Amino acid sequence: MSRSSKYFNVSRMMAVITSVIILSVMIYPGMDVKAEVATQLYIMVGSDRVDATDTTSGGSGWGYDATTNTLTLNGYSYSGTAEANYNTDTASAIYYYGDSELIINLVGSNTITLTESSNRLCGICISYGGAKITGTGSLTINLPSSNTNAYYGIEVGNGLTVDGGTITVNGGTCGINASSVVKGGTINATGCSDSGILGGTITIDGGTIKAEGSNYGIFAASGAVTINSGTVYAKGGSIGISGYTGYGASGGEYINGGNCEFIGGSQVFGDTLYNTIAGTAWDNVDGTGTGLAIPANSGYYTELLEYKKAVFPAVAEEKASDGSSEGTPASEGTELQDASGNDSGYRVTSSDASNPTVIYEGTEADKSKTTITIPDTVTDASGNVYKVTDINSGALKGSKKVKTVTVGNNVEVIGSQAFANCKKLSKVTLGSSVTKIESKAFSGDKKLKKITIKSKKLKTVQKKAFKNVSSTVTVKVPKKSKAKYTKLLKKGGLSVKATIK
């Protein structure tokens, strides 16, 4: 379902307003630089300047090659308030003003640390021309965490491509402020007062990205976020990931591939989701409990407003050894297992998630116990609860140890020979739902002294159900059922000398 203004909540509205204000002062049309197109090369690296007439230049930890328009950083280190850029109020450690795309090649370890300033601060600021970051080295940019001014790790006016290297931005307003295409490399971007990654449009075709911000993890403020490949983690204090639809732009979040994890304090997605792969969403940031299955090509928006975490591809359903999973009972015919993986003695008779049931079959271990309690319900390894509705034929037949049996209140049928020939069985309690006692269920239980029948629903006692049970047995039944049950029990082989009360 497409988003509607009805569902445009306050937290999202404030997050969008904040990011749009930030975009209005970044290096896109409308920022505070001259409107004319750049016609000459101009680079500042720290306090060093490279002009159009300089074919090569360099300094401590950096070098520039004009033939390829490549700036190589190799062990570059800068710390300070940065230099004010040409014709702007922005101060940057590295500034580029030119028409062509600047290639930034990372070699070795490079660091830019900026301190508090009354200017807008950028680790790297690219005006007019775009930028491409390549290489196998790293660049770490440390920014103040103040909310007073706009501080960016990397800001690019005409598109940023990342195809290599490891980029880390700590602090500041936004980690990266640019329409971006990521093809490779690693990005760790943090925005203390807005977004980890902010731009007009954002496309991810590879690499590893971790973006965290107080508002958004990743925010395309005038178009779509498209993820085709790569590993992407985006976490926002308000919204995890968003491609904003507005001001004539067609936005949304397009998830076509990769391994993605998104978290939002208020909601995980900021706009309509267009996903060609299935995912899973949760209503909490930890991703606990039963998740919502997001089908491929969902077009969801309102359906996900209450959800705070999502992953793509969908989480594979974890199944216990008995084949069950959270919310999905084991298949009919499956014997449930205990926490140690041993057979429990309960076999599934219905796997209907709304009313799963089992039959008690007993185990050899049970036959060696003195007391047996068949409960109202049992729980499988995945937390699904089943009613125990039947006791199987021959469940504890021939036990030499069992003395006491208590049958739960959901059991309806006592199977044939279920407790036959139990040498020491002396006391039996049948629960409130028993309707049928099958043939020879208790036959041969010569030491049986007391039977309590709580059920008022008993309709059938088959022949020989109580054959050869002690003649001194006492059977306690519901008062209003005494006459009816006396006839049933006598037909079922109970001794005429037995006491029924």
C-alpha positions as semicolon CSV with decimal commas, in nm:
position;residue;x (nm);y (nm);z (nm)
1;M;0,000;0,000;0,000
2;S;0,139;0,340;-0,094
3;R;0,194;0,593;0,176
4;S;-0,074;0,849;0,253
5;S;-0,058;1,190;0,417
6;K;-0,284;1,039;0,681
7;Y;0,010;0,835;0,806
8;F;0,277;1,106;0,787
9;N;0,358;1,105;1,160
10;V;0,508;1,388;1,356
11;S;0,846;1,226;1,421
12;R;0,895;1,159;1,051
13;M;0,785;1,510;0,960
14;M;1,040;1,665;1,195
15;A;1,314;1,435;1,068
16;V;1,237;1,531;0,707
17;I;1,229;1,902;0,789
18;T;1,565;1,880;0,965
19;S;1,728;1,697;0,675
20;V;1,577;1,928;0,411
21;I;1,718;2,228;0,597
22;I;2,057;2,059;0,596
23;L;2,031;1,988;0,223
24;S;1,943;2,349;0,157
25;V;2,290;2,455;0,271
26;M;2,491;2,172;0,119
27;I;2,669;2,174;-0,213
28;Y;2,371;2,138;-0,438
29;P;2,212;2,419;-0,642
30;G;2,111;2,682;-0,393
31;M;2,402;2,658;-0,150
32;D;2,604;2,965;-0,059
33;V;2,863;2,955;-0,342
34;K;2,869;3,144;-0,670
35;A;2,613;3,019;-0,919
36;E;2,849;3,023;-1,218
37;V;2,999;2,694;-1,336
38;A;3,355;2,635;-1,228
39;T;3,607;2,690;-1,507
40;Q;3,937;2,633;-1,330
41;L;4,104;2,387;-1,101
42;Y;4,154;2,481;-0,742
43;I;4,250;2,241;-0,464
44;M;4,334;2,310;-0,103
45;V;4,500;2,034;0,098
46;G;4,537;2,177;0,442
47;S;4,708;2,511;0,381
48;D;4,864;2,393;0,051
49;R;4,705;2,514;-0,270
50;V;4,709;2,357;-0,618
51;D;4,605;2,574;-0,914
52;A;4,515;2,485;-1,272
53;T;4,868;2,559;-1,390
54;D;5,020;2,302;-1,151
55;T;5,057;1,968;-1,329
56;T;5,185;1,790;-1,022
57;S;5,211;1,886;-0,663
58;G;5,240;1,726;-0,325
59;G;5,309;1,757;0,042
60;S;5,333;1,551;0,354
61;G;5,112;1,245;0,301
62;W;4,955;1,361;-0,024
63;G;5,019;1,405;-0,396
64;Y;4,825;1,538;-0,694
65;D;4,845;1,431;-1,061
66;A;4,670;1,675;-1,297
67;T;4,677;1,435;-1,594
68;T;4,436;1,200;-1,419
69;N;4,292;1,456;-1,179
70;T;4,388;1,224;-0,893
71;L;4,460;1,321;-0,535
72;T;4,647;1,044;-0,354
73;L;4,642;1,033;0,024
74;N;4,915;0,816;0,169
75;G;4,971;0,865;0,540
76;Y;4,804;1,208;0,531
77;S;4,721;1,358;0,870
78;Y;4,546;1,685;0,947
79;S;4,425;1,831;1,276
80;G;4,280;2,179;1,332
81;T;3,995;2,414;1,246
82;A;4,058;2,378;0,867
83;E;4,097;2,641;0,598
84;A;3,808;2,860;0,479
85;N;3,721;2,764;0,123
86;Y;3,713;2,995;-0,176
87;N;3,397;3,204;-0,186
88;T;3,217;3,005;0,088
89;D;3,183;3,006;0,463
90;T;3,282;2,640;0,477
91;A;3,615;2,534;0,622
92;S;3,760;2,206;0,496
93;A;4,076;2,006;0,543
94;I;4,057;1,921;0,171
95;Y;3,867;2,136;-0,079
96;Y;3,820;2,092;-0,455
97;Y;3,672;2,343;-0,698
98;G;3,660;2,227;-1,058
99;D;3,453;2,084;-1,342
100;S;3,593;1,731;-1,363
101;E;3,546;1,442;-1,126
102;L;3,822;1,433;-0,866
103;I;3,962;1,089;-0,797
104;I;4,075;1,039;-0,438
105;N;4,307;0,740;-0,409
106;L;4,353;0,607;-0,056
107;V;4,684;0,443;0,029
108;G;4,784;0,356;0,382
109;S;4,620;0,512;0,685
110;N;4,493;0,872;0,665
111;T;4,332;1,090;0,932
112;I;4,149;1,422;0,941
113;T;4,050;1,564;1,279
114;L;3,857;1,893;1,287
115;T;3,801;2,104;1,596
116;E;3,514;2,339;1,684
117;S;3,465;2,629;1,444
118;S;3,215;2,905;1,373
119;N;3,231;2,796;1,008
120;R;3,060;2,501;0,848
121;L;3,315;2,222;0,867
122;C;3,395;1,948;0,615
123;G;3,665;1,689;0,620
124;I;3,652;1,685;0,239
125;C;3,443;1,936;0,042
126;I;3,393;1,898;-0,336
127;S;3,231;2,193;-0,513
128;Y;3,072;2,161;-0,860
129;G;3,264;1,855;-0,981
130;G;3,195;1,509;-0,849
131;A;3,434;1,278;-0,664
132;K;3,535;0,915;-0,675
133;I;3,710;0,739;-0,386
134;T;3,925;0,437;-0,469
135;G;4,221;0,249;-0,331
136;T;4,300;0,000;-0,057
137;G;4,387;0,243;0,223
138;S;4,173;0,406;0,486
139;L;4,050;0,754;0,576
140;T;3,919;0,842;0,921
141;I;3,748;1,179;0,971
142;N;3,678;1,298;1,325
143;L;3,432;1,584;1,367
144;P;3,297;1,780;1,666
145;S;2,962;1,655;1,792
146;S;2,818;2,005;1,843
147;N;2,471;2,076;1,705
148;T;2,548;2,448;1,669
149;N;2,695;2,433;1,318
150;A;2,678;2,199;1,020
151;Y;2,970;1,958;1,024
152;Y;3,016;1,695;0,751
153;G;3,272;1,424;0,697
154;I;3,249;1,431;0,317
155;E;3,035;1,673;0,117
156;V;3,010;1,654;-0,263
157;G;2,811;1,882;-0,488
158;N;2,779;1,670;-0,801
159;G;2,778;1,308;-0,691
160;L;3,010;1,081;-0,495
161;T;3,120;0,734;-0,608
162;V;3,290;0,501;-0,361
163;D;3,470;0,207;-0,519
164;G;3,736;0,118;-0,265
165;G;3,909;0,199;0,059
166;T;3,773;0,219;0,412
167;I;3,602;0,544;0,511
168;T;3,511;0,616;0,872
169;V;3,339;0,934;0,989
170;N;3,287;1,000;1,359
171;G;3,062;1,277;1,488
172;G;2,929;1,577;1,303
173;T;2,592;1,649;1,147
174;C;2,617;1,388;0,873
175;G;2,886;1,138;0,796
176;I;2,846;1,175;0,418
177;N;2,642;1,451;0,255
178;A;2,616;1,371;-0,118
179;S;2,417;1,192;-0,381
180;S;2,610;0,870;-0,368
181;V;2,684;0,553;-0,560
182;V;2,866;0,286;-0,363
183;K;3,027;0,009;-0,567
184;G;3,284;-0,122;-0,323
185;G;3,492;-0,043;-0,021
186;T;3,377;0,004;0,337
187;I;3,188;0,300;0,485
188;N;3,126;0,361;0,856
189;A;2,939;0,690;0,879
190;T;2,787;0,851;1,189
191;G;2,577;1,165;1,206
192;C;2,528;1,297;1,559
193;S;2,252;1,542;1,470
194;D;2,105;1,405;1,146
195;S;2,200;1,119;0,916
196;G;2,477;0,871;0,870
197;I;2,448;0,912;0,492
198;L;2,239;1,194;0,340
199;G;2,197;1,279;-0,027
200;G;1,959;1,348;-0,312
201;T;1,960;0,986;-0,430
202;I;2,163;0,694;-0,299
203;T;2,250;0,373;-0,486
204;I;2,441;0,083;-0,336
205;D;2,581;-0,177;-0,576
206;G;2,840;-0,332;-0,347
207;G;3,069;-0,275;-0,053
208;T;2,999;-0,273;0,319
209;I;2,807;0,018;0,467
210;K;2,724;0,104;0,825
211;A;2,533;0,431;0,863
212;E;2,395;0,563;1,191
213;G;2,230;0,898;1,264
214;S;2,018;1,068;1,526
215;N;1,740;1,114;1,266
216;Y;1,811;0,873;0,980
217;G;2,056;0,598;0,911
218;I;2,036;0,656;0,534
219;F;1,822;0,931;0,381
220;A;1,776;1,017;0,015
221;A;1,609;1,356;0,054
222;S;1,494;1,406;-0,305
223;G;1,469;1,059;-0,456
224;A;1,514;0,690;-0,396
225;V;1,749;0,471;-0,200
226;T;1,833;0,169;-0,416
227;I;2,023;-0,132;-0,284
228;N;2,124;-0,394;-0,539
229;S;2,412;-0,563;-0,362
230;G;2,652;-0,529;-0,072
231;T;2,614;-0,544;0,305
232;V;2,413;-0,255;0,445
233;Y;2,335;-0,159;0,806
234;A;2,135;0,160;0,865
235;K;2,013;0,278;1,204
236;G;1,834;0,604;1,278
237;G;1,701;0,754;1,597
238;S;1,378;0,825;1,408
239;I;1,390;0,630;1,080
240;G;1,626;0,360;0,964
241;I;1,620;0,422;0,588
242;S;1,417;0,650;0,364
243;G;1,390;0,765;0,006
244;Y;1,171;1,071;0,029
245;T;0,880;1,126;-0,210
246;G;0,806;1,497;-0,230
247;Y;0,874;1,819;-0,418
248;G;0,820;1,634;-0,745
249;A;1,071;1,359;-0,663
250;S;0,988;0,990;-0,685
251;G;1,132;0,828;-0,377
252;G;1,098;0,505;-0,188
253;E;1,330;0,229;-0,073
254;Y;1,423;-0,019;-0,346
255;I;1,570;-0,339;-0,201
256;N;1,681;-0,569;-0,482
257;G;1,966;-0,761;-0,324
258;G;2,245;-0,761;-0,071
259;N;2,233;-0,835;0,299
260;C;2,050;-0,555;0,475
261;E;1,959;-0,464;0,831
262;F;1,761;-0,149;0,906
263;I;1,657;-0,008;1,246
264;G;1,448;0,301;1,327
265;G;1,356;0,429;1,671
266;S;1,014;0,540;1,544
267;Q;0,978;0,338;1,223
268;V;1,215;0,139;1,008
269;F;1,112;0,278;0,665
270;G;1,036;0,639;0,583
271;D;0,852;0,584;0,256
272;T;0,708;0,314;0,032
273;L;0,908;-0,007;0,015
274;Y;0,976;-0,155;-0,328
275;N;1,148;-0,487;-0,269
276;T;1,220;-0,763;-0,517
277;I;1,345;-0,991;-0,239
278;A;1,150;-1,101;0,067
279;G;1,234;-0,972;0,414
280;T;1,133;-0,988;0,778
281;A;1,026;-0,702;1,006
282;W;0,980;-0,673;1,384
283;D;0,792;-0,426;1,601
284;N;1,096;-0,377;1,824
285;V;1,453;-0,263;1,758
286;D;1,601;-0,589;1,890
287;G;1,422;-0,806;1,637
288;T;1,279;-1,039;1,901
289;G;0,954;-1,228;1,893
290;T;0,759;-1,333;1,588
291;G;0,852;-1,122;1,286
292;L;0,632;-1,003;1,001
293;A;0,704;-1,170;0,669
294;I;0,754;-0,905;0,400
295;P;0,677;-1,066;0,064
296;A;0,872;-0,976;-0,248
297;N;0,723;-0,683;-0,441
298;S;0,524;-0,581;-0,133
299;G;0,478;-0,209;-0,194
300;Y;0,433;-0,179;0,184
301;Y;0,423;0,148;0,372
302;T;0,132;0,175;0,616
303;E;0,174;-0,196;0,690
304;L;0,518;-0,121;0,837
305;L;0,452;0,199;1,031
306;E;0,465;0,020;1,366
307;Y;0,775;-0,181;1,279
308;K;1,121;-0,078;1,393
309;K;1,357;-0,336;1,245
310;A;1,378;-0,516;0,912
311;V;1,624;-0,748;0,743
312;F;1,666;-0,866;0,384
313;P;1,674;-1,142;0,273
314;A;1,407;-1,284;0,500
315;V;1,526;-1,459;0,814
316;A;1,531;-1,833;0,761
317;E;1,286;-1,991;0,999
318;E;1,477;-2,167;1,274
319;K;1,333;-2,509;1,340
320;A;1,382;-2,730;1,640
321;S;1,484;-3,093;1,605
322;D;1,114;-3,191;1,605
323;G;1,053;-2,960;1,309
324;S;0,866;-2,696;1,505
325;S;0,942;-2,325;1,505
326;E;0,802;-2,027;1,693
327;G;0,433;-2,002;1,600
328;T;0,448;-2,315;1,382
329;P;0,376;-2,647;1,556
330;A;0,548;-2,969;1,456
331;S;0,384;-3,174;1,181
332;E;0,117;-3,432;1,256
333;G;0,272;-3,765;1,349
334;T;0,587;-3,607;1,492
335;E;0,696;-3,706;1,841
336;L;0,787;-3,400;2,043
337;Q;1,126;-3,385;2,208
338;D;1,231;-3,247;2,543
339;A;1,499;-2,981;2,604
340;S;1,770;-3,249;2,584
341;G;1,648;-3,377;2,250
342;N;1,495;-3,695;2,392
343;D;1,154;-3,826;2,288
344;S;0,887;-3,692;2,524
345;G;0,619;-3,957;2,475
346;Y;0,378;-3,710;2,311
347;R;0,296;-3,736;1,940
348;V;0,128;-3,458;1,742
349;T;-0,229;-3,532;1,630
350;S;-0,308;-3,183;1,499
351;S;-0,064;-2,915;1,386
352;D;-0,330;-2,648;1,351
353;A;-0,155;-2,344;1,499
354;S;-0,481;-2,225;1,655
355;N;-0,538;-2,555;1,841
356;P;-0,250;-2,802;1,822
357;T;-0,302;-3,135;2,000
358;V;-0,101;-3,442;2,101
359;I;-0,159;-3,798;2,218
360;Y;0,033;-3,946;2,511
361;E;0,215;-4,262;2,401
362;G;0,439;-4,316;2,700
363;T;0,808;-4,407;2,701
364;E;1,018;-4,684;2,849
365;A;1,150;-4,426;3,096
366;D;0,793;-4,349;3,207
367;K;0,728;-4,716;3,278
368;S;1,010;-4,706;3,531
369;K;0,861;-4,417;3,727
370;T;0,633;-4,456;4,028
371;T;0,418;-4,150;3,961
372;I;0,287;-4,044;3,620
373;T;0,113;-3,712;3,561
374;I;-0,027;-3,653;3,214
375;P;-0,074;-3,274;3,201
376;D;-0,342;-3,060;3,040
377;T;-0,087;-2,926;2,791
378;V;0,272;-2,976;2,679
379;T;0,513;-2,734;2,515
380;D;0,754;-2,811;2,231
381;A;1,111;-2,685;2,194
382;S;0,988;-2,377;2,007
383;G;0,735;-2,269;2,270
384;N;0,419;-2,395;2,098
385;V;0,157;-2,528;2,342
386;Y;-0,041;-2,844;2,263
387;K;-0,349;-2,986;2,438
388;V;-0,310;-3,349;2,548
389;T;-0,638;-3,503;2,427
390;D;-0,576;-3,879;2,416
391;I;-0,382;-4,160;2,578
392;N;-0,258;-4,410;2,326
393;S;-0,330;-4,781;2,331
394;G;-0,077;-4,967;2,545
395;A;0,088;-4,643;2,662
396;L;0,213;-4,785;2,996
397;K;0,104;-5,148;2,956
398;G;0,294;-5,390;3,176
399;S;0,473;-5,133;3,392
400;K;0,625;-5,288;3,704
401;K;0,690;-4,955;3,878
402;V;0,399;-4,715;3,826
403;K;0,182;-4,673;4,137
404;T;-0,011;-4,350;4,069
405;V;-0,152;-4,205;3,746
406;T;-0,312;-3,862;3,709
407;V;-0,476;-3,781;3,374
408;G;-0,510;-3,415;3,270
409;N;-0,831;-3,224;3,209
410;N;-0,804;-3,215;2,830
411;V;-0,778;-3,590;2,780
412;E;-1,095;-3,729;2,618
413;V;-1,004;-4,090;2,534
414;I;-0,820;-4,356;2,734
415;G;-0,691;-4,603;2,476
416;S;-0,721;-4,982;2,491
417;Q;-0,478;-5,148;2,732
418;A;-0,331;-4,804;2,809
419;F;-0,264;-4,905;3,173
420;A;-0,323;-5,280;3,154
421;N;-0,129;-5,518;3,377
422;C;0,050;-5,244;3,574
423;K;0,166;-5,457;3,865
424;K;0,177;-5,188;4,133
425;L;-0,082;-4,938;4,009
426;S;-0,304;-4,848;4,305
427;K;-0,446;-4,502;4,237
428;V;-0,588;-4,340;3,921
429;T;-0,739;-3,994;3,870
430;L;-0,916;-3,919;3,540
431;G;-0,964;-3,555;3,438
432;S;-1,278;-3,356;3,360
433;S;-1,297;-3,422;2,984
434;V;-1,285;-3,802;2,957
435;T;-1,565;-3,929;2,732
436;K;-1,443;-4,281;2,648
437;I;-1,251;-4,562;2,817
438;E;-1,157;-4,828;2,564
439;S;-1,137;-5,204;2,611
440;K;-0,893;-5,348;2,864
441;A;-0,768;-4,998;2,952
442;F;-0,711;-5,104;3,317
443;S;-0,748;-5,481;3,291
444;G;-0,525;-5,688;3,515
445;D;-0,452;-5,402;3,758
446;K;-0,507;-5,623;4,064
447;K;-0,371;-5,372;4,316
448;L;-0,586;-5,082;4,197
449;K;-0,761;-4,951;4,512
450;K;-0,891;-4,606;4,420
451;I;-1,025;-4,453;4,099
452;T;-1,146;-4,091;4,080
453;I;-1,345;-3,986;3,775
454;K;-1,388;-3,606;3,758
455;S;-1,550;-3,602;3,416
456;K;-1,922;-3,547;3,378
457;K;-1,895;-3,630;3,007
458;L;-1,820;-4,003;3,019
459;K;-2,035;-4,182;2,759
460;T;-1,856;-4,505;2,677
461;V;-1,679;-4,771;2,880
462;Q;-1,592;-5,062;2,653
463;K;-1,597;-5,429;2,748
464;K;-1,325;-5,561;2,976
465;A;-1,199;-5,205;3,046
466;F;-1,177;-5,298;3,418
467;K;-1,155;-5,677;3,394
468;N;-0,960;-5,839;3,677
469;V;-0,930;-5,512;3,870
470;S;-0,938;-5,565;4,250
471;S;-1,289;-5,624;4,377
472;T;-1,216;-5,394;4,673
473;V;-1,156;-5,092;4,451
474;T;-1,342;-4,770;4,534
475;V;-1,457;-4,550;4,245
476;K;-1,546;-4,189;4,316
477;V;-1,769;-4,023;4,053
478;P;-1,970;-3,697;4,021
479;K;-2,282;-3,728;4,240
480;K;-2,530;-3,658;3,962
481;S;-2,365;-3,917;3,740
482;K;-2,351;-4,204;3,991
483;A;-2,640;-4,409;3,853
484;K;-2,534;-4,369;3,491
485;Y;-2,167;-4,436;3,561
486;T;-2,243;-4,743;3,774
487;K;-2,409;-4,908;3,473
488;L;-2,123;-4,806;3,239
489;L;-1,851;-4,931;3,475
490;K;-2,022;-5,264;3,545
491;K;-2,060;-5,322;3,169
492;G;-1,691;-5,239;3,141
493;G;-1,599;-5,531;3,367
494;L;-1,581;-5,362;3,703
495;S;-1,646;-5,609;3,986
496;V;-1,996;-5,610;4,129
497;K;-1,829;-5,590;4,471
498;A;-1,655;-5,262;4,386
499;T;-1,768;-4,950;4,573
500;I;-1,899;-4,662;4,360
501;K;-1,972;-4,340;4,542
